[in-house]
Amino acid sequence: MPAPNIAQIAYQTIQQGKTLAGLAHKGVTTKLMELMVPAAMPNIQPVSKEVLNELRNSISALEKRDWLEAEQGVYPKSQLFNSPWLEWASRYPLIWLDLPSTWGRRISKRTRDIPKNIDKKNYPDYYLQNFHHQTDGYLSDHSAELYDLQVEILFNGTADSMRRRVIAPLQRGLKRFNKRSTGSLRVLDIATGTGNTIKQIKSAIPDIELIGLDLSEAYLREANRSLNNNNKLLVQLIKGNAEKLPFADGSIQGVTCVYLFHELPQKARQNVLKECWRVIEEGGILILADSIQLSDSPKFKPVLENFQKVFHEPYYRDYLNDDIEKRLKDAGFQAITAESHFMTRVWKATKPIAKSS
Ligand SMILES: C[S@@+](CC[C@H](N)C(=O)[O-])C[C@H]1O[C@@H](n2cnc3c(N)ncnc32)[C@H](O)[C@@H]1O
Protein backbone atom coordinates (compact mmCIF):
# COMPACT_ATOMS: atom_id res chain seq x y z
CA MET A 1 0.00 0.00 0.00
CA PRO A 2 1.49 3.46 -0.91
CA ALA A 3 2.45 5.71 2.03
CA PRO A 4 -0.11 8.47 2.71
CA ASN A 5 0.83 11.87 1.27
CA ILE A 6 0.63 15.20 3.08
CA ALA A 7 -2.90 15.98 1.88
CA GLN A 8 -4.10 12.59 3.07
CA ILE A 9 -2.45 13.06 6.45
CA ALA A 10 -4.09 16.51 6.70
CA TYR A 11 -7.48 14.96 5.89
CA GLN A 12 -7.01 12.20 8.49
CA THR A 13 -5.91 14.74 11.10
CA ILE A 14 -8.94 16.96 10.46
CA GLN A 15 -11.27 13.96 10.71
CA GLN A 16 -9.65 12.81 13.95
CA GLY A 17 -9.98 16.36 15.30
CA LYS A 18 -13.69 16.37 14.43
CA THR A 19 -14.16 12.99 16.10
CA LEU A 20 -12.45 14.17 19.27
CA ALA A 21 -14.43 17.42 19.29
CA GLY A 22 -17.71 15.50 18.87
CA LEU A 23 -16.83 13.07 21.66
CA ALA A 24 -15.68 15.89 23.95
CA HIS A 25 -18.90 17.87 23.40
CA LYS A 26 -21.07 14.85 24.09
CA GLY A 27 -18.99 13.89 27.15
CA VAL A 28 -19.24 17.37 28.70
CA THR A 29 -22.94 17.92 27.96
CA THR A 30 -23.84 14.46 29.30
CA LYS A 31 -21.91 15.13 32.53
CA LEU A 32 -23.63 18.48 32.86
CA MET A 33 -27.03 16.93 32.32
CA GLU A 34 -26.26 14.28 34.94
CA LEU A 35 -25.37 17.00 37.45
CA MET A 36 -28.02 19.57 36.67
CA VAL A 37 -31.03 17.63 35.42
CA PRO A 38 -30.57 13.95 36.34
CA ALA A 39 -34.24 13.33 35.53
CA ALA A 40 -33.43 13.99 31.86
CA MET A 41 -30.76 11.26 31.72
CA PRO A 42 -31.75 8.46 29.34
CA ASN A 43 -31.49 4.89 30.54
CA ILE A 44 -28.91 3.61 28.07
CA GLN A 45 -27.16 0.24 27.95
CA PRO A 46 -23.37 0.02 28.28
CA VAL A 47 -21.34 -0.38 25.08
CA SER A 48 -18.55 -2.96 25.36
CA LYS A 49 -14.88 -2.37 24.47
CA GLU A 50 -15.28 -4.77 21.54
CA VAL A 51 -18.13 -2.74 20.09
CA LEU A 52 -16.20 0.52 20.60
CA ASN A 53 -13.31 -1.06 18.72
CA GLU A 54 -15.63 -2.11 15.91
CA LEU A 55 -16.92 1.47 15.75
CA ARG A 56 -13.38 2.84 15.47
CA ASN A 57 -12.55 0.35 12.70
CA SER A 58 -15.71 1.27 10.90
CA ILE A 59 -14.91 5.02 11.02
CA SER A 60 -11.42 4.30 9.76
CA ALA A 61 -12.79 2.21 6.83
CA LEU A 62 -15.15 5.09 6.01
CA GLU A 63 -12.28 7.59 5.96
CA LYS A 64 -10.23 5.32 3.69
CA ARG A 65 -13.13 4.97 1.27
CA ASP A 66 -13.76 8.73 1.38
CA TRP A 67 -10.15 9.44 0.45
CA LEU A 68 -9.96 6.67 -2.17
CA GLU A 69 -13.02 7.88 -4.07
CA ALA A 70 -11.61 11.43 -4.07
CA GLU A 71 -8.34 10.04 -5.52
CA GLN A 72 -10.36 8.18 -8.14
CA GLY A 73 -12.00 11.46 -9.14
CA VAL A 74 -15.52 10.56 -8.02
CA TYR A 75 -15.59 14.06 -6.44
CA PRO A 76 -12.95 16.78 -6.10
CA LYS A 77 -10.56 16.40 -3.17
CA SER A 78 -11.43 19.95 -2.14
CA GLN A 79 -14.78 18.56 -0.89
CA LEU A 80 -12.91 16.81 1.91
CA PHE A 81 -11.54 20.08 3.21
CA ASN A 82 -14.39 22.53 2.83
CA SER A 83 -16.05 22.35 6.24
CA PRO A 84 -17.56 25.74 7.18
CA TRP A 85 -15.39 26.20 10.28
CA LEU A 86 -16.22 29.89 10.84
CA GLU A 87 -19.93 29.24 10.58
CA TRP A 88 -19.68 26.30 12.99
CA ALA A 89 -17.64 28.39 15.43
CA SER A 90 -20.22 31.18 15.37
CA ARG A 91 -23.12 28.75 15.83
CA TYR A 92 -21.56 26.54 18.49
CA PRO A 93 -22.56 28.84 21.42
CA LEU A 94 -26.19 28.60 20.19
CA ILE A 95 -26.08 24.84 20.78
CA TRP A 96 -25.19 25.48 24.42
CA LEU A 97 -27.85 28.15 24.78
CA ASP A 98 -30.39 25.70 23.37
CA LEU A 99 -29.55 22.92 25.86
CA PRO A 100 -31.87 24.01 28.73
CA SER A 101 -34.95 23.98 26.50
CA THR A 102 -33.94 20.56 25.10
CA TRP A 103 -33.54 19.21 28.65
CA GLY A 104 -36.90 20.75 29.62
CA ARG A 105 -38.66 18.90 26.80
CA ARG A 106 -36.90 15.66 27.70
CA ILE A 107 -37.98 15.83 31.35
CA SER A 108 -41.58 16.75 30.63
CA LYS A 109 -41.68 14.35 27.64
CA ARG A 110 -42.95 17.13 25.40
CA THR A 111 -42.40 15.84 21.88
CA ARG A 112 -44.86 18.00 19.96
CA ASP A 113 -43.60 21.42 20.95
CA ILE A 114 -44.00 23.11 17.56
CA PRO A 115 -44.02 26.89 16.86
CA LYS A 116 -47.49 28.41 17.37
CA ASN A 117 -47.49 30.18 13.98
CA ILE A 118 -47.33 26.86 12.08
CA ASP A 119 -50.48 25.92 10.21
CA LYS A 120 -50.61 22.26 11.17
CA LYS A 121 -52.94 21.23 8.40
CA ASN A 122 -50.12 21.85 5.88
CA TYR A 123 -48.06 18.97 7.31
CA PRO A 124 -48.55 15.25 7.91
CA ASP A 125 -49.19 14.53 11.58
CA TYR A 126 -46.01 12.41 11.96
CA TYR A 127 -43.92 15.44 10.97
CA LEU A 128 -45.16 17.76 13.73
CA GLN A 129 -42.73 16.52 16.37
CA ASN A 130 -39.42 17.47 17.96
CA PHE A 131 -37.28 14.84 16.24
CA HIS A 132 -34.04 14.48 18.27
CA HIS A 133 -35.74 16.80 20.84
CA GLN A 134 -34.89 19.56 18.36
CA THR A 135 -36.26 22.96 19.42
CA ASP A 136 -39.18 23.84 17.06
CA GLY A 137 -38.88 20.45 15.29
CA TYR A 138 -37.86 21.19 11.70
CA LEU A 139 -40.04 24.27 11.64
CA SER A 140 -37.94 27.36 12.37
CA ASP A 141 -34.86 29.23 11.18
CA HIS A 142 -33.34 28.65 14.63
CA SER A 143 -33.62 24.87 14.17
CA ALA A 144 -32.22 25.08 10.62
CA GLU A 145 -29.28 27.15 11.82
CA LEU A 146 -28.25 24.55 14.41
CA TYR A 147 -28.98 21.37 12.44
CA ASP A 148 -25.71 20.86 10.52
CA LEU A 149 -23.50 21.31 13.53
CA GLN A 150 -25.73 19.07 15.67
CA VAL A 151 -25.46 16.29 13.08
CA GLU A 152 -21.69 16.74 12.85
CA ILE A 153 -21.45 16.34 16.61
CA LEU A 154 -23.83 13.37 16.65
CA PHE A 155 -21.77 11.47 14.06
CA ASN A 156 -18.39 12.63 15.43
CA GLY A 157 -17.58 14.56 12.26
CA THR A 158 -18.37 11.78 9.79
CA ALA A 159 -21.75 13.03 8.49
CA ASP A 160 -20.41 14.43 5.23
CA SER A 161 -18.23 11.38 4.58
CA MET A 162 -21.30 9.17 5.00
CA ARG A 163 -23.46 11.39 2.75
CA ARG A 164 -20.74 11.27 0.06
CA ARG A 165 -21.32 7.54 -0.29
CA VAL A 166 -24.34 8.27 -2.50
CA ILE A 167 -22.21 9.96 -5.20
CA ALA A 168 -20.43 6.93 -6.71
CA PRO A 169 -23.60 4.80 -7.10
CA LEU A 170 -25.43 7.86 -8.47
CA GLN A 171 -22.73 8.41 -11.09
CA ARG A 172 -22.75 4.72 -12.02
CA GLY A 173 -26.53 4.75 -12.37
CA LEU A 174 -26.57 7.87 -14.52
CA LYS A 175 -24.14 6.24 -17.00
CA ARG A 176 -27.16 4.67 -18.65
CA PHE A 177 -28.02 8.15 -19.92
CA ASN A 178 -24.51 9.07 -21.11
CA LYS A 179 -25.63 9.63 -24.70
CA ARG A 180 -27.51 12.69 -23.42
CA SER A 181 -25.87 15.95 -22.34
CA THR A 182 -25.28 16.17 -18.56
CA GLY A 183 -27.30 19.40 -18.50
CA SER A 184 -30.40 17.56 -19.69
CA LEU A 185 -30.34 15.15 -16.74
CA ARG A 186 -32.30 15.90 -13.57
CA VAL A 187 -31.43 14.68 -10.10
CA LEU A 188 -33.86 15.20 -7.25
CA ASP A 189 -32.75 15.10 -3.61
CA ILE A 190 -35.73 14.28 -1.41
CA ALA A 191 -35.74 15.58 2.19
CA THR A 192 -32.80 17.71 1.23
CA GLY A 193 -32.80 19.57 4.57
CA THR A 194 -30.06 22.19 4.57
CA GLY A 195 -28.80 20.89 1.21
CA ASN A 196 -25.62 19.03 2.16
CA THR A 197 -26.11 16.11 -0.24
CA ILE A 198 -26.95 18.42 -3.14
CA LYS A 199 -23.86 20.49 -2.43
CA GLN A 200 -21.72 17.37 -2.72
CA ILE A 201 -23.45 16.17 -5.91
CA LYS A 202 -23.15 19.66 -7.42
CA SER A 203 -19.39 19.68 -6.97
CA ALA A 204 -19.05 16.11 -8.32
CA ILE A 205 -21.40 16.46 -11.33
CA PRO A 206 -21.45 20.24 -11.86
CA ASP A 207 -23.60 20.54 -15.00
CA ILE A 208 -26.52 18.46 -13.89
CA GLU A 209 -29.94 19.99 -13.13
CA LEU A 210 -30.44 19.68 -9.38
CA ILE A 211 -33.64 19.93 -7.41
CA GLY A 212 -34.02 19.73 -3.64
CA LEU A 213 -37.35 19.04 -1.96
CA ASP A 214 -38.23 19.29 1.71
CA LEU A 215 -41.25 19.99 3.90
CA SER A 216 -39.40 22.63 5.90
CA GLU A 217 -39.32 26.11 4.44
CA ALA A 218 -36.77 27.16 7.08
CA TYR A 219 -34.38 24.35 6.12
CA LEU A 220 -34.81 25.19 2.45
CA ARG A 221 -33.94 28.84 3.22
CA GLU A 222 -30.75 27.64 4.89
CA ALA A 223 -30.04 25.36 1.89
CA ASN A 224 -30.59 28.27 -0.49
CA ARG A 225 -28.04 30.37 1.41
CA SER A 226 -25.28 27.82 0.95
CA LEU A 227 -26.23 26.43 -2.49
CA ASN A 228 -27.17 29.51 -4.50
CA ASN A 229 -24.57 32.01 -3.33
CA ASN A 230 -22.47 32.12 -6.51
CA ASN A 231 -22.93 32.26 -10.25
CA LYS A 232 -22.95 28.50 -10.68
CA LEU A 233 -26.01 26.61 -11.88
CA LEU A 234 -29.03 27.48 -9.75
CA VAL A 235 -30.34 24.66 -7.56
CA GLN A 236 -34.14 24.60 -7.46
CA LEU A 237 -35.53 24.22 -3.97
CA ILE A 238 -39.14 23.17 -3.61
CA LYS A 239 -41.31 22.94 -0.53
CA GLY A 240 -43.25 19.70 -0.75
CA ASN A 241 -44.13 16.35 0.73
CA ALA A 242 -42.04 13.40 -0.45
CA GLU A 243 -45.22 11.31 -0.33
CA LYS A 244 -46.73 13.42 -3.12
CA LEU A 245 -43.96 14.64 -5.38
CA PRO A 246 -44.81 17.63 -7.60
CA PHE A 247 -43.15 16.16 -10.71
CA ALA A 248 -44.43 14.48 -13.86
CA ASP A 249 -44.15 10.70 -14.33
CA GLY A 250 -40.73 9.60 -15.60
CA SER A 251 -39.29 13.14 -15.55
CA ILE A 252 -36.24 12.54 -13.29
CA GLN A 253 -33.21 10.36 -14.02
CA GLY A 254 -31.84 10.05 -10.49
CA VAL A 255 -33.33 10.46 -7.01
CA THR A 256 -31.34 10.61 -3.78
CA CYS A 257 -32.81 10.51 -0.30
CA VAL A 258 -30.61 10.78 2.78
CA TYR A 259 -31.66 10.25 6.43
CA LEU A 260 -35.40 10.51 5.86
CA PHE A 261 -36.70 6.95 6.22
CA HIS A 262 -35.94 6.46 9.93
CA GLU A 263 -38.18 9.48 10.62
CA LEU A 264 -41.18 8.13 8.72
CA PRO A 265 -43.92 5.71 9.76
CA GLN A 266 -44.12 2.54 7.65
CA LYS A 267 -46.93 3.70 5.39
CA ALA A 268 -45.17 6.96 4.57
CA ARG A 269 -41.94 5.04 3.74
CA GLN A 270 -43.83 2.99 1.17
CA ASN A 271 -45.65 6.05 -0.21
CA VAL A 272 -42.31 7.81 -0.75
CA LEU A 273 -40.87 4.81 -2.61
CA LYS A 274 -43.99 4.59 -4.75
CA GLU A 275 -43.64 8.27 -5.64
CA CYS A 276 -39.92 7.88 -6.39
CA TRP A 277 -40.74 5.03 -8.76
CA ARG A 278 -43.40 7.16 -10.49
CA VAL A 279 -41.19 10.22 -11.13
CA ILE A 280 -38.05 8.28 -12.14
CA GLU A 281 -37.58 7.64 -15.86
CA GLU A 282 -37.26 3.99 -16.90
CA GLY A 283 -33.62 2.99 -16.49
CA GLY A 284 -33.15 5.69 -13.85
CA ILE A 285 -32.03 5.14 -10.27
CA LEU A 286 -32.87 5.74 -6.66
CA ILE A 287 -30.09 6.05 -4.09
CA LEU A 288 -31.39 5.77 -0.58
CA ALA A 289 -29.16 6.38 2.45
CA ASP A 290 -30.24 5.98 6.04
CA SER A 291 -29.27 4.43 9.33
CA ILE A 292 -27.77 0.95 9.30
CA GLN A 293 -30.24 -1.68 10.56
CA LEU A 294 -30.14 -4.63 12.92
CA SER A 295 -30.12 -7.19 10.08
CA ASP A 296 -27.00 -5.78 8.38
CA SER A 297 -25.12 -4.59 11.49
CA PRO A 298 -26.13 -6.79 14.48
CA LYS A 299 -22.79 -6.03 16.16
CA PHE A 300 -23.92 -2.41 16.67
CA LYS A 301 -27.23 -3.39 18.32
CA PRO A 302 -26.53 -1.60 21.66
CA VAL A 303 -25.49 1.60 19.86
CA LEU A 304 -28.59 1.59 17.64
CA GLU A 305 -30.90 0.86 20.56
CA ASN A 306 -29.29 3.60 22.65
CA PHE A 307 -29.84 6.12 19.85
CA GLN A 308 -33.61 5.92 20.20
CA LYS A 309 -33.36 6.26 23.99
CA VAL A 310 -31.20 9.39 23.82
CA PHE A 311 -33.10 11.15 21.02
CA HIS A 312 -36.77 11.49 20.27
CA GLU A 313 -36.98 9.23 17.20
CA PRO A 314 -40.53 7.83 17.28
CA TYR A 315 -40.21 5.60 14.18
CA TYR A 316 -36.60 4.45 14.60
CA ARG A 317 -37.36 1.21 16.47
CA ASP A 318 -39.68 0.16 13.67
CA TYR A 319 -37.19 1.32 11.02
CA LEU A 320 -34.38 -0.78 12.56
CA ASN A 321 -36.30 -3.96 11.70
CA ASP A 322 -37.92 -2.83 8.47
CA ASP A 323 -37.18 -4.74 5.25
CA ILE A 324 -36.20 -1.89 2.93
CA GLU A 325 -35.24 -4.23 0.09
CA LYS A 326 -38.74 -5.70 0.11
CA ARG A 327 -40.24 -2.22 0.15
CA LEU A 328 -38.09 -1.27 -2.87
CA LYS A 329 -39.19 -4.42 -4.72
CA ASP A 330 -42.84 -3.82 -3.79
CA ALA A 331 -42.56 -0.34 -5.27
CA GLY A 332 -41.30 -1.87 -8.54
CA PHE A 333 -37.53 -1.35 -8.28
CA GLN A 334 -35.02 -3.98 -9.43
CA ALA A 335 -31.24 -4.58 -9.36
CA ILE A 336 -31.15 -3.62 -5.69
CA THR A 337 -27.78 -3.51 -3.95
CA ALA A 338 -26.80 -2.21 -0.51
CA GLU A 339 -23.60 -1.32 1.37
CA SER A 340 -22.95 -0.09 4.90
CA HIS A 341 -20.55 2.72 5.77
CA PHE A 342 -20.13 3.27 9.52
CA MET A 343 -23.66 4.28 10.66
CA THR A 344 -25.16 4.62 7.16
CA ARG A 345 -26.60 2.04 4.78
CA VAL A 346 -26.83 2.98 1.11
CA TRP A 347 -29.26 1.22 -1.23
CA LYS A 348 -29.11 1.54 -5.01
CA ALA A 349 -32.22 0.53 -6.95
CA THR A 350 -33.14 0.81 -10.62
CA LYS A 351 -36.48 1.44 -12.28
CA PRO A 352 -36.52 -1.25 -14.96
CA ILE A 353 -37.19 -0.51 -18.62
CA ALA A 354 -40.60 -1.93 -19.49
CA LYS A 355 -40.50 -4.63 -22.16
CA SER A 356 -42.40 -3.45 -25.23
CA SER A 357 -45.26 -5.78 -26.08
C1 LIG B 1 -32.82 14.00 9.38
S1 LIG B 1 -33.19 15.27 8.26
C2 LIG B 1 -32.17 14.86 6.85
C3 LIG B 1 -31.83 16.06 6.02
C4 LIG B 1 -30.74 15.86 4.97
N1 LIG B 1 -31.11 14.92 3.97
C5 LIG B 1 -29.41 15.51 5.60
O1 LIG B 1 -28.72 14.64 5.07
O2 LIG B 1 -29.04 16.14 6.57
C6 LIG B 1 -34.80 14.83 7.70
C7 LIG B 1 -35.35 15.84 6.73
O3 LIG B 1 -36.52 15.29 6.16
C8 LIG B 1 -37.51 16.29 6.00
N2 LIG B 1 -38.81 15.60 5.91
C9 LIG B 1 -39.40 14.80 6.84
N3 LIG B 1 -40.55 14.29 6.36
C10 LIG B 1 -40.67 14.75 5.09
C11 LIG B 1 -41.64 14.56 4.06
N4 LIG B 1 -42.71 13.78 4.24
N5 LIG B 1 -41.46 15.19 2.88
C12 LIG B 1 -40.37 15.97 2.68
N6 LIG B 1 -39.42 16.19 3.61
C13 LIG B 1 -39.56 15.58 4.80
C14 LIG B 1 -37.29 17.17 7.23
O4 LIG B 1 -37.86 18.44 7.05
C15 LIG B 1 -35.78 17.17 7.34
O5 LIG B 1 -35.21 18.23 6.62
The ligand as a Tripos MOL2 file, in Angstrom:
@<TRIPOS>MOLECULE
LIG
   27    29     1     0     0
SMALL
NO_CHARGES

@<TRIPOS>ATOM
      1 C1        -32.8210   13.9980    9.3840 C.3       1 LIG1
      2 S1        -33.1910   15.2670    8.2580 S.3       1 LIG1
      3 C2        -32.1740   14.8580    6.8470 C.3       1 LIG1
      4 C3        -31.8260   16.0650    6.0210 C.3       1 LIG1
      5 C4        -30.7410   15.8630    4.9660 C.3       1 LIG1
      6 N1        -31.1060   14.9230    3.9690 N.3       1 LIG1
      7 C5        -29.4140   15.5100    5.5970 C.2       1 LIG1
      8 O1        -28.7230   14.6370    5.0720 O.co2     1 LIG1
      9 O2        -29.0380   16.1410    6.5710 O.co2     1 LIG1
     10 C6        -34.7950   14.8320    7.6980 C.3       1 LIG1
     11 C7        -35.3520   15.8430    6.7290 C.3       1 LIG1
     12 O3        -36.5240   15.2860    6.1570 O.3       1 LIG1
     13 C8        -37.5080   16.2930    6.0020 C.3       1 LIG1
     14 N2        -38.8080   15.5960    5.9110 N.ar      1 LIG1
     15 C9        -39.3990   14.8050    6.8380 C.ar      1 LIG1
     16 N3        -40.5530   14.2890    6.3560 N.ar      1 LIG1
     17 C10       -40.6720   14.7530    5.0930 C.ar      1 LIG1
     18 C11       -41.6400   14.5570    4.0590 C.ar      1 LIG1
     19 N4        -42.7100   13.7850    4.2430 N.pl3     1 LIG1
     20 N5        -41.4560   15.1870    2.8830 N.ar      1 LIG1
     21 C12       -40.3660   15.9740    2.6770 C.ar      1 LIG1
     22 N6        -39.4240   16.1950    3.6110 N.ar      1 LIG1
     23 C13       -39.5630   15.5800    4.8030 C.ar      1 LIG1
     24 C14       -37.2940   17.1700    7.2270 C.3       1 LIG1
     25 O4        -37.8610   18.4390    7.0550 O.3       1 LIG1
     26 C15       -35.7760   17.1740    7.3390 C.3       1 LIG1
     27 O5        -35.2120   18.2300    6.6150 O.3       1 LIG1
@<TRIPOS>BOND
     1     1     2 1
     2     2     3 1
     3     2    10 1
     4     3     4 1
     5     4     5 1
     6     5     6 1
     7     5     7 1
     8     7     8 2
     9     7     9 1
    10    10    11 1
    11    11    12 1
    12    11    26 1
    13    12    13 1
    14    13    14 1
    15    13    24 1
    16    14    15 ar
    17    14    23 ar
    18    15    16 ar
    19    16    17 ar
    20    17    18 ar
    21    17    23 ar
    22    18    19 1
    23    18    20 ar
    24    20    21 ar
    25    21    22 ar
    26    22    23 ar
    27    24    25 1
    28    24    26 1
    29    26    27 1
@<TRIPOS>SUBSTRUCTURE
     1 LIG1         1 GROUP 0 **** ****
